[in-house]
Amino acid sequence: MNYKLLFRTLGRVLQLEALCILLPMVVAIGYREDPRPFLYTILLAGILGTLLTRLRAKPDFFPREGFAVVGLSWVVLSLFGALPFYFSGTFASFADCFFEIVSGFTTTGGSILTDIESMPRGILFWRSFSSWIGGMGVLIFTLAFLPKVGGRTQVLVQAEATGPVSSKLVPKTAMSSRILYIIYITFTAVETIALRIAGMPWFDAITTTFATVCTGGLSVRNLSIAAYNSPACEIIITVFMLLCSLNFALFFLVLTGRVRQALGSDELKFFLLAVVLAVVIVFGNILPMYDTAGHAMRDAWFQVASIVSTTGFATTDFALWPVLPQLILLLLMFLGGCAGSTAGGIKASRILLMLRCAHRSLRRLIHPRSVKVVKLDGKPVDEDTLNTVFVFFLCFMGVLGLACLVVCLDGFSLTTSFTATLACLSNTGPGLEAVGPMGNFSAFSALSKWVLSAAMLIGRLEIFPILILLLPSTWRKD
């Protein structure tokens, strides 16, 4: 383990976090609020980060260092990111502060706040901005906007990337990161303007956009998007939730004129098919509950888009819907968005590969000597990748089960405990019953909040970087 390079990279992350916290501090000053919670955090993160970056290290990033840096970066970022909440005195405990900021950085969208609108604007802005930072990935953010951290930076990107396969848009890793952020920032600007034109106040438009393009779902209103009672805003948010749950590499292909290649994506077709089928089933089941078909269709599209993109916004309390639509939304929590998007979940590409592997196994039962290669986008997928997909799924279910066991100790119903755990691990946010779209996580014990925070981090980093931190072999000096 190259410890000096590890700490040097963590120093860069802390420096970047200190710079980012300047923005919510300016917002706090603009609204005549106390800026000291942000100032104290900036000084602590900035000084420690600067000291760590002075370490001289050999630029030798290997997979072990890559996974360790990614896992620790998110933990350290969350610990320091929770400090403004803690210093503000508006949260009951540090466990609450940590849960809230992890929910932001991991774009989960779950909250322990019972009265969001009473919170200081600076705190609400940092809460939303943290989810925007975490949407594309902390290390990708660092590579895009700070000087080179040293080493083979593609290892960092691969360790933090979502989905079974990671690839660069262009040969240089830093340039790939910048291209992704250009697309990301463009979506942010366009949606903010669209929401403002639709009648949303500037502060709400900006923070809602932060929570949409990162598929985070942290609203600044107690009733989430339902508080605005605006069909125009709902349609705009629905469109951007779906766009940001697609692989960002597809947008790069479109921009470079390769539209046919983008539209030919197997994952894209599978994802859109799942979304349309879900909308049809949900709409058909909730229609008797509504006065008009248009309102039912709008809510069906919004909630399906919100859950499959793992954003977690709400325009209605879907916990009151019939059982079948609730089950569909529950299945969409497992599915999540596409690989290479800001969405959480298992990812559509993994589900598709597992289905194709199952189909291949069934064919072999009939034709034992047949040789069938599993393909994605017309290209063969190697067996190592397929094995990793199944290992990921096994680990996902294992973590879900273990975390749920701990959460069940709080004595809530199985539905509340299970959906709360799944919502955190899949980075969706709301679950059912007590943690439904109009509920929150405040009633859970401190132990459950720490476990659910860990589940959010594990889910956002797609399990392996956090689990690898627990292996003794990761920390050997050889």
N, C-alpha and C positions, 0 to 999 in steps of 0.2 A: 504493500500500500504506500503510495506516494503522499504522505501526510501533509507535507508543505504545500504541494499543489492543491490538495483538498482544501486546506484552510485558506489559501490564497483565493481560490474560486469563491468560497463562502464570503470572503471579504468583499469581493466584487458585488455579490448579491446584496450584501448589507448596504454597500454604498448606493446601489441602485434603489433600494427600498427607502433609504434616507432622502434621496432626491424625489421619489414619488410622493412621500408624505408632505413635502413642501406644498403640493397642490391643495390637499384638504386643509392645511393650515391657513393658506390664503383664503379659502372659502370661509373658514371659521372667522377670520379677521373681517372679511367682507360682511358677514352677518352679525358682527360685533359680539362674537362669542370668545371664550377663553382659549387662546392658542397654545397655552403651555403644555397640554397633553401631547400635542404634536411636536412641539419644540424639544421637550425632554427626550422623546423617542428619536428624533433626528440626531440629536447630539450623541446619544448612546450608540445608535446604529452606525452613524458616520465615523465616530472615533474608533470603535472596535473594527469596523470594516477597513479603515485606513491602515490601522496597525497590522491587520492580517495580510493586506495586499503588499506590505513591505517585505514579506517573506520571499526568499529566493528559492525557486524550485525548478527541477528539471521538467520540461514540457512533455511528460510521458503519461498521456491519458490512455488507459486500457479499459476494457469493459468493467473490471472491478471498481476502478476509480470513478468511472462514469456513473454507474448505478449508485455508488456511495455518495457522490456529489449531488446527484439529483434528489435522492431521498433526504439527505441532511439539509439541502438548500430549502426544501419546502417546510421542514420542521423548524429550522432557524427563522425563516421568513415569517412563519406563523407566530412564533413566540414573540418576536419583536413587533410584528404587526398588531398583536393584541394589546401592546402597551398603551396606545392612545385611548383605547376603551377603558383600560384599568386606571390610568391616570385621571381620566375624566370623572370617575366616581359614579357613572351612570349604570354600571353593571354590578350585580350582587357579589360576584366572585370572579377569580381569575379563570376558573373553569368555564364560566359563562363567556368571558372575554375571548378565550381560546376557541371555544366552539363557534362563536359568531365570526371570528376572522378566518378560521379554517373553512367555514361554510362559504365565506367570500372567495378566498383564494382558490378553493377547489371547485368553484362555480356550482355549489350544491344548492344554496338558496334556502336551506332550513334556518330557522331563527329561534332564539329564546326570548325575544322581545314580545311583550304583551301589548305595548302601546308604542308603535313605531313612530307615529307622528309627533310624539312629545319629545323625541330625542333631538339634540342639537344638530343643526344642518351640517356642520363640519364632520361630526361623527357619522351621519348618514351618508355623506359624500365619500368618506374613506371606506365605509362598508361596501358601497357600490363600486368604487374605483378599484378596490382590491380584487373584486371578481373580474373586472376588465383586465387587470394585470395577469391574473392566473389563467384567463381563458386560453391564450395561445401557449402558455407554458413559461415558467420563470426563467429557465436557462435559455430558451429561444429569445425571450425578452432581453436577457443579458447580452447574448451574442449579437443581437441586432443593434443595441444602443450603447454598449460600452466597448472600450478597447479589448483587443484579443486577450482572453484569459490564459492562453497557452495550451499546448497540447493538441491532440487530434479532436477537435471540437465536434466532429460528426458523431463520436462516441456519446457525447452528452445529449445530442439531439435524438439519437436512437434510443437512449435510455429513458428519455422523457416523452417520446412520441407515442401517439395513441394508435392502436390497431396492430394487426399481426405483421405488417410489412412497413418499413420506413424507407423513404427515398428522398433525395434532394431534388429541388426544382431546377437548380443550376449547379455546376460543379463546386462552387465555393459555398461552404456552409453558412457563413455570415451573410452572404448575398441572398441565399434562400430565405433566411430568417427575415431579412428586410423586405423581401417581396411579399412574404406572408403578412407582415405588419402593414404594408401599404394597402393590401386588400382589406385587412381588419379595420384600419383607420378609416378607409373609404366607406365601408359599411356603417361605421360609427357616425361619421359626419352626415351621411345621407339619411339615416334613420332619425337622428336628432332633429334635422331640419323638417323632415316629414311629420314627426310628432308635434313639433311646434306649430306647423301650418294647420295641423288637425285640431289645435286648440289647447294642447298640453302646456303648462307653464315651463319656462326655460329650465329651472332646476329639476323638475320632474322629468322633462324630456331627456336631459343629459343623463341623469341617474338611471332612468328606465332603459335608455339605449345601452348604457354600460352593462346592465343586467340582461339585456336581450342578445347582443352580439356575442357575449361570452357564454350564453345559455346558462346564466347564473340564477336569475329570477328573484334577486333581492329587491323588493319594491320599497318605496318610501311611504307607502300608504298601508293602513291596517287591512283594508279590503283588497289589496293587490290591485290589479288592473280593473276590477269591478268598480272601484271607487270613482273612476272617471266617467263611467256610463257613456262611453263613446264608441259606437261601431267603427268609425274611421280609425281610431287608435288601435282597436282590437285587430282590424284587418292588417294594418301596417306591422304590428308586432308579430302577428301570425306568420306573415311573409318572411320576416327577418329571422324568426326562430327556425323556420324550415331551411332557409338559406344557410344559416350558420351551423346547422347540423349536418351539412354536406361536407365532403372532403374539399378543403381549400385548394388542393392541387387541381381540382376540376375547374375552378375559376381561373387559375393560371393558364390552363389549356385553352379555355374560351378566349382569354385576352390575347393569346398568341396565335389565334386563328384555328386551333385544332378542336373545333366544336363537335365534329363527328366522333372524335376519340373520347371527348368528355361525355357525350350522350351515350356512348357505347359501354360505359362502366357497368359491370355486373352488379356491384354493390349499390350504385345509384338506382338501378332498376328494381332491385330487391327492396331497398328502403322505401322508395316511392310506392311500390305495390303494397307494402305493409301499412303505410300511412293511409292510403286510399281505402283499403279493406277495413281498417280500424274506424275510419270516419263513417263509412257506410253502416257498419254494425252499431256504432254508438248512436248515430243519428236515428236509425230505425227504432232503437230502444227508448230513447229519451223524448221522441216526438210527441207522445201523448201528454207529457208534462208541460208542454209549451203552448202558448196561444197561437204562435205563427211558426210555419216551417222555416222561415228565414232566420229567426232567432235561434231555433234549435240547431240549424245547420252551422250558424256562426259559432255557437258554443261548442259544438262537436269538433269543428276544425281547430278552434283555439285550444281546447283542452288536449286533443290528440297531439297537436304540434308542440304544446307546452311540455307534455310528459315524454314523448318520444325524443325530443331534443334535450330532455332533462333540464329544461329551464325552470319550470315550477310555478310560473305565473298562473293566476286563476281569474276567471270572470264569473264563476259560479261555484258553489260548494258541491263538487262532484261526489263527495262522500255521501250525499243524499240521493244519488242516482241509483237505479236498479243494479242488481248484483252483476249482471253480464257486462255492462259498460265499465264497471269498476274492475272486473277481471281483465278486460281488454287493456285498460290503463296500467294495471299491474304487470301484465306481460310486456307492455311497451317500456316499463322501467328496466326490465332485463335487457331488452333489445338495445335501447339507446340510439345514438346517431351513427354516422359513418366514421370510419377511421380517418384521421387527419383533420377532424373537425374540432370544435370547442365543446361538443356534447360528451356526455358520459355514457354509462351502460357498458354492456359486453361488447358492443359494436356490431353493426350489420354485417360487416365482412367476416367476422368470426362465426356468427350464426350461419351465414351462407356456406362457409367452408365446412362447418360441422355437418350441415345437411347434405352437402355433396359427398362427404366422407361416409355418411350413413348410407346414402344411395349406392356408393361404390361397394360397401360391405354387403349389402343386400344382393347386388348383382353377382358378387363372388360366391354367394351361397348357391346360386343357380348355375353359374359358370366358373368353377374353381380355377380353371387355367387362364381365364381372361386377365389381361393386363389393362387396367383402367387408371389413367392419370387424372388427378384432380386439377382443374384449371380455374383461374380467375382472370377475367379480361382476356381470355384466349391464351394465357401463358401458364405453363405447368407450375404448380406449387410444390416445392420440395418437401420431403417427408419430415425433415427437421422442423419446418414451419408449421406443418399440420400437427406434429406432436406438441409443439409449444402452445398451439391454440387449445388443445385438449387439456394440457397442464394448467393453462390460464383459467379455463372454465372450472376445473376441479378446485383450484385454489380459491376462485371467486365464491363457489358454493361453500367451501370449507370455512372461509372467513365469515361469510354470511351466517352460517350456522353457529359458529363460536361466539360472534358478537351478539347474535340474537339471544343466546343462552344467558349472557350477562345482563342484557337489557331486560329480559323477562324477570329478573330478580326484583325489579321495581314494582311488580304486581299489576301492571296494566294488562289489558286483554291481549290475546295472541295476535289479533289483527293489528292493534296499535304497535306492539313490540316488533312484529315481523316487518310491517311496512315502514316503520321508523328506521330500522336497520337497513332494509333494502334501499330506501330513499337516500340514506347517507352513503352507502357503498356504491350505488349507481349514480350518485351526485345529482339526484332528481329534486330533492327538497321536500315537498309535501308527500304524505302517505295517506292513510285512511284513519277514520275515527278521531282520536285525540290529536293526531298529527296531520289531520286533513288540511286542505287549502285555507281554511279559516281558523286553524289551530296553530300550535307551536310546540317547541320542545322544552319549554320552561319547567314543566312539572317533573322531568326526569332527574334522578339523583346525580351528584357530581361524578360518581363512578361511571354511570351510563353516558354522561356527556363526554367524558374523556374517551371512552370506548367508541362512541359514535364519531368523535373527532378523528380518532385513528382510522375508523372505517372510511371516512371521507378522504383522508390522505391516501389510504391504500387504494381506494377506487379511482381517484384522480390520476395517480401514478401507475395505474394498471398493475397493481399488486407487487410485481417483481422487485422494483427498487427498494420498497420498504421491507419486504421479507428478506432480501439479500443483506440488509443492514443487521439482521439478527443472526446471520451465520458467522461463527468464529473465524472461519477461513478468510472472510472479507477483510479482517483487520490485521492479518499477518504482515510483517514487514518484508517478506521475501517477494 
